[in-house]
Amino acid sequence: MDPELEAFIPLFPRADLTDPVAERKNFAELAAAVPAPDTSGMEVEDRMMPADPDVLAQSQQEDDGSRRTTATRTDAPDEACEILGTPRPAGGSPVAS
């Protein structure tokens, strides 16, 4: 496990896995209670990339020029991965890799 993420595990509430249906409901309620992030000053672009299976890519660019891209397989929406440091020449399109 990533050591940076491992430090956050104690912050999560303990789960009672004897009743997974109830725990999913509890977790959904906790997640719904978290305020949505402020996306003002952020440009968000979604693109469907044809593949087998298709991949949804979301690119987020902040006013300061920083960029974050995530990719999610359409057959496994809970398994998103972040693509860090997407190269982008000044004023141009992303660099093909």
CYANA upper distance limits for C-alpha pairs under 8 A (distance plus 0.5 A):
  1 MET  CA      5 LEU  CA      7.89
  1 MET  CA      6 GLU  CA      7.06
  2 ASP  CA      6 GLU  CA      6.64
  3 PRO  CA      7 ALA  CA      7.07
  4 GLU  CA      8 PHE  CA      8.24
  5 LEU  CA      9 ILE  CA      7.73
  8 PHE  CA     12 PHE  CA      7.76
 15 ALA  CA     23 GLU  CA      7.12
 16 ASP  CA     20 PRO  CA      7.95
 16 ASP  CA     23 GLU  CA      7.04
 17 LEU  CA     23 GLU  CA      7.38
 19 ASP  CA     23 GLU  CA      6.80
 20 PRO  CA     24 ARG  CA      6.57
 21 VAL  CA     25 LYS  CA      6.93
 22 ALA  CA     26 ASN  CA      6.68
 23 GLU  CA     27 PHE  CA      6.49
 24 ARG  CA     28 ALA  CA      6.54
 25 LYS  CA     29 GLU  CA      6.74
 26 ASN  CA     30 LEU  CA      6.79
 27 PHE  CA     31 ALA  CA      6.59
 28 ALA  CA     32 ALA  CA      6.56
 29 GLU  CA     33 ALA  CA      6.79
 30 LEU  CA     34 VAL  CA      7.36
 39 THR  CA     43 GLU  CA      8.48
 41 GLY  CA     62 GLU  CA      6.57
 41 GLY  CA     63 ASP  CA      6.04
 42 MET  CA     60 GLN  CA      7.04
 42 MET  CA     61 GLN  CA      6.07
 42 MET  CA     62 GLU  CA      4.98
 42 MET  CA     63 ASP  CA      6.68
 43 GLU  CA     60 GLN  CA      6.15
 43 GLU  CA     61 GLN  CA      5.67
 43 GLU  CA     62 GLU  CA      6.94
 44 VAL  CA     58 GLN  CA      7.46
 44 VAL  CA     59 SER  CA      6.25
 44 VAL  CA     60 GLN  CA      5.06
 44 VAL  CA     61 GLN  CA      7.09
 45 GLU  CA     58 GLN  CA      6.12
 45 GLU  CA     59 SER  CA      5.70
 45 GLU  CA     60 GLN  CA      7.03
 46 ASP  CA     56 LEU  CA      7.50
 46 ASP  CA     57 ALA  CA      6.28
 46 ASP  CA     58 GLN  CA      4.95
 46 ASP  CA     59 SER  CA      6.99
 47 ARG  CA     56 LEU  CA      6.34
 47 ARG  CA     57 ALA  CA      5.72
 47 ARG  CA     58 GLN  CA      6.86
 48 MET  CA     54 ASP  CA      7.35
 48 MET  CA     55 VAL  CA      6.35
 48 MET  CA     56 LEU  CA      5.06
 48 MET  CA     57 ALA  CA      6.72
 49 MET  CA     54 ASP  CA      6.35
 49 MET  CA     55 VAL  CA      5.64
 49 MET  CA     56 LEU  CA      6.62
 49 MET  CA     57 ALA  CA      7.56
 50 PRO  CA     54 ASP  CA      5.36
 50 PRO  CA     55 VAL  CA      7.07
 51 ALA  CA     55 VAL  CA      6.97
 53 PRO  CA     73 ARG  CA      7.00
 53 PRO  CA     74 THR  CA      6.88
 53 PRO  CA     75 ASP  CA      6.96
 54 ASP  CA     73 ARG  CA      6.63
 54 ASP  CA     74 THR  CA      6.14
 54 ASP  CA     75 ASP  CA      8.31
 55 VAL  CA     71 ALA  CA      6.93
 55 VAL  CA     72 THR  CA      5.98
 55 VAL  CA     73 ARG  CA      4.95
 55 VAL  CA     74 THR  CA      6.13
 56 LEU  CA     71 ALA  CA      6.16
 56 LEU  CA     72 THR  CA      5.64
 56 LEU  CA     73 ARG  CA      6.82
 56 LEU  CA     74 THR  CA      7.12
 57 ALA  CA     69 THR  CA      7.43
 57 ALA  CA     70 THR  CA      6.17
 57 ALA  CA     71 ALA  CA      4.88
 57 ALA  CA     72 THR  CA      6.91
 58 GLN  CA     69 THR  CA      6.11
 58 GLN  CA     70 THR  CA      5.85
 58 GLN  CA     71 ALA  CA      6.97
 59 SER  CA     67 ARG  CA      7.56
 59 SER  CA     68 ARG  CA      6.36
 59 SER  CA     69 THR  CA      4.84
 59 SER  CA     70 THR  CA      7.08
 60 GLN  CA     67 ARG  CA      6.12
 60 GLN  CA     68 ARG  CA      5.72
 60 GLN  CA     69 THR  CA      6.71
 61 GLN  CA     65 GLY  CA      6.61
 61 GLN  CA     66 SER  CA      6.21
 61 GLN  CA     67 ARG  CA      4.89
 61 GLN  CA     68 ARG  CA      7.02
 62 GLU  CA     66 SER  CA      5.96
 62 GLU  CA     67 ARG  CA      6.95
 67 ARG  CA     85 GLY  CA      7.57
 67 ARG  CA     86 THR  CA      7.60
 68 ARG  CA     82 GLU  CA      8.03
 68 ARG  CA     83 ILE  CA      7.50
 68 ARG  CA     84 LEU  CA      6.75
 68 ARG  CA     85 GLY  CA      7.55
 68 ARG  CA     86 THR  CA      7.80
 69 THR  CA     82 GLU  CA      6.47
 69 THR  CA     83 ILE  CA      5.77
 69 THR  CA     84 LEU  CA      7.17
 69 THR  CA     86 THR  CA      7.59
 70 THR  CA     80 ALA  CA      7.11
 70 THR  CA     81 CYS  CA      6.12
 70 THR  CA     82 GLU  CA      4.78
 70 THR  CA     83 ILE  CA      6.08
 71 ALA  CA     80 ALA  CA      6.17
 71 ALA  CA     81 CYS  CA      6.02
 71 ALA  CA     82 GLU  CA      6.88
 71 ALA  CA     83 ILE  CA      7.73
 72 THR  CA     76 ALA  CA      7.67
 72 THR  CA     77 PRO  CA      6.35
 72 THR  CA     78 ASP  CA      8.26
 72 THR  CA     79 GLU  CA      6.85
 72 THR  CA     80 ALA  CA      4.87
 72 THR  CA     81 CYS  CA      6.99
 73 ARG  CA     77 PRO  CA      6.43
 73 ARG  CA     79 GLU  CA      7.68
 73 ARG  CA     80 ALA  CA      7.61
 76 ALA  CA     80 ALA  CA      8.49
 86 THR  CA     94 PRO  CA      7.54
 86 THR  CA     95 VAL  CA      8.39
 87 PRO  CA     94 PRO  CA      6.36
 87 PRO  CA     95 VAL  CA      6.22
 88 ARG  CA     92 GLY  CA      6.95
 88 ARG  CA     93 SER  CA      6.56
 88 ARG  CA     94 PRO  CA      4.93
 88 ARG  CA     95 VAL  CA      6.28
 89 PRO  CA     93 SER  CA      7.26
 89 PRO  CA     94 PRO  CA      7.37
 89 PRO  CA     95 VAL  CA      7.72
